[in-house]
Amino acid sequence: MKIWTAHEKPNAPPVLLHEGFSFGALIFGPLWLAVQRAWVPAGATLLLTLLIPLLTRPPASLVLILGLALMLGVSGRDLVRWSIARRGYLESNVVTGRNEEEAHGRLLEARPDLVKRSMVAETAP
C-alpha cells in the first residue's frame, strides 16, 4: 500500500500527494517540479543547476549536481507540498491505497463532505 496526503481548500476538490521518494524528481529535477506546478522550487533548482558548473570545477560540480539530484529525489514531494500550501491548500487527511484512485475513494469514504466538491471537479471541462 502507498501513502497519500490529502490537501483541501474551500470550494476546490481535494488534492492527493503521494508520499516517499520520487524517481521523477531524481532524474528530471526542475522539469519534474515544473510539471507538478511547483514553480518557485523549479526555478530555484534550475538556477542552482546552471550556477554549479559555472562556479565550481569539474570534480566538485559533478558531486554537487548529483547531490542536488538526490536531494530532489528525497524531498521533491515535500517541495510540491510546500507549493500547494502557498496556493491555500491545507493538509487534511492521510489515506492509503494501491493507487491514487483507490486512495481518493478511501478519502471520500472517510470524508463524505468532500464528495460534492470532487464531483464538481470531475464534471468541469
C-alpha positions as CSV (number, residue, x, y, z in Angstrom):
1,M,0.0,0.0,0.0
2,K,1.1,3.5,-0.8
3,I,0.5,6.5,1.5
4,W,-1.1,9.7,0.2
5,T,-1.8,13.0,2.0
6,A,-5.0,14.9,1.2
7,H,-4.9,18.6,0.9
8,E,-8.0,20.8,0.6
9,K,-9.2,24.4,0.4
10,P,-12.7,25.8,0.4
11,N,-14.7,25.3,-2.9
12,A,-12.0,23.2,-4.5
13,P,-11.6,19.5,-4.9
14,P,-9.1,17.8,-2.7
15,V,-5.6,17.2,-4.0
16,L,-3.7,13.9,-3.2
17,L,0.0,13.8,-2.9
18,H,2.0,10.6,-2.9
19,E,4.5,10.2,-0.1
20,G,8.0,8.9,-0.4
21,F,11.0,9.0,-2.8
22,S,10.4,10.4,-6.3
23,F,12.4,8.9,-9.1
24,G,10.9,11.5,-11.4
25,A,12.4,14.3,-9.3
26,L,15.7,12.5,-9.1
27,I,16.0,12.1,-12.9
28,F,14.3,15.2,-14.2
29,G,14.7,17.6,-11.3
30,P,13.5,21.1,-12.2
31,L,11.4,19.8,-15.1
32,W,9.5,17.4,-12.8
33,L,8.9,20.3,-10.3
34,A,7.5,22.5,-13.1
35,V,5.2,19.7,-14.2
36,Q,4.0,19.5,-10.6
37,R,3.3,23.3,-10.7
38,A,6.0,23.9,-8.0
39,W,7.2,27.0,-9.8
40,V,9.4,28.5,-7.1
41,P,11.3,25.3,-6.3
42,A,11.6,24.6,-10.1
43,G,13.1,28.0,-10.7
44,A,15.5,27.7,-7.7
45,T,16.7,24.2,-8.7
46,L,17.1,25.3,-12.3
47,L,19.2,28.2,-11.2
48,L,21.3,26.0,-9.0
49,T,21.8,23.5,-11.8
50,L,23.0,26.3,-14.1
51,L,25.2,28.0,-11.5
52,I,27.0,24.9,-10.1
53,P,29.1,24.2,-13.3
54,L,29.8,28.0,-13.6
55,L,31.1,28.4,-10.1
56,T,32.9,25.1,-9.5
57,R,35.4,22.9,-11.2
58,P,34.5,19.6,-12.8
59,P,35.0,17.0,-10.0
60,A,33.2,19.2,-7.5
61,S,30.5,20.3,-9.9
62,L,29.6,16.6,-10.7
63,V,29.3,15.8,-7.0
64,L,27.2,18.9,-6.3
65,I,24.9,18.2,-9.3
66,L,24.4,14.5,-8.1
67,G,23.8,15.7,-4.6
68,L,21.2,18.2,-5.8
69,A,19.5,15.4,-7.8
70,L,19.5,13.1,-4.8
71,M,18.1,15.8,-2.6
72,L,15.3,16.4,-5.1
73,G,14.5,12.7,-5.1
74,V,14.2,12.7,-1.3
75,S,12.4,16.0,-0.8
76,G,10.8,16.7,-4.2
77,R,7.3,15.7,-2.9
78,D,7.8,18.0,0.1
79,L,8.6,20.9,-2.2
80,V,5.4,20.2,-4.1
81,R,3.5,20.1,-0.7
82,W,5.0,23.5,0.2
83,S,3.9,24.9,-3.2
84,I,0.3,23.8,-2.9
85,A,0.3,25.1,0.7
86,R,1.3,28.5,-0.8
87,R,-1.8,28.3,-3.0
88,G,-4.0,27.9,0.1
89,Y,-4.4,24.2,0.4
90,L,-4.2,22.7,3.9
91,E,-3.3,19.1,4.7
92,S,-6.4,17.4,6.0
93,N,-6.0,13.6,5.9
94,V,-3.7,10.8,5.3
95,V,-5.0,7.8,3.3
96,T,-3.6,4.6,1.8
97,G,-4.3,2.8,-1.4
98,R,-2.6,0.8,-4.2
99,N,-3.1,3.8,-6.5
100,E,-4.4,7.3,-6.5
101,E,-7.9,6.3,-7.5
102,E,-8.2,3.9,-4.6
103,A,-6.8,6.5,-2.1
104,H,-9.2,9.0,-3.4
105,G,-12.1,6.6,-2.9
106,R,-11.0,5.9,0.7
107,L,-10.7,9.7,1.3
108,L,-14.3,10.2,0.1
109,E,-15.5,7.3,2.1
110,A,-13.9,8.8,5.3
111,R,-14.9,12.4,4.4
112,P,-18.4,12.3,2.8
113,D,-18.4,16.2,2.9
114,L,-15.8,16.2,0.1
115,V,-17.9,14.1,-2.3
116,K,-19.8,17.1,-3.8
117,R,-16.6,19.1,-4.4
118,S,-15.0,16.1,-6.1
119,M,-18.0,15.5,-8.3
120,V,-17.9,19.2,-9.4
121,A,-14.2,18.8,-10.4
122,E,-14.9,15.7,-12.4
123,T,-17.6,17.3,-14.5
124,A,-15.8,20.5,-15.1
125,P,-14.0,20.7,-18.5
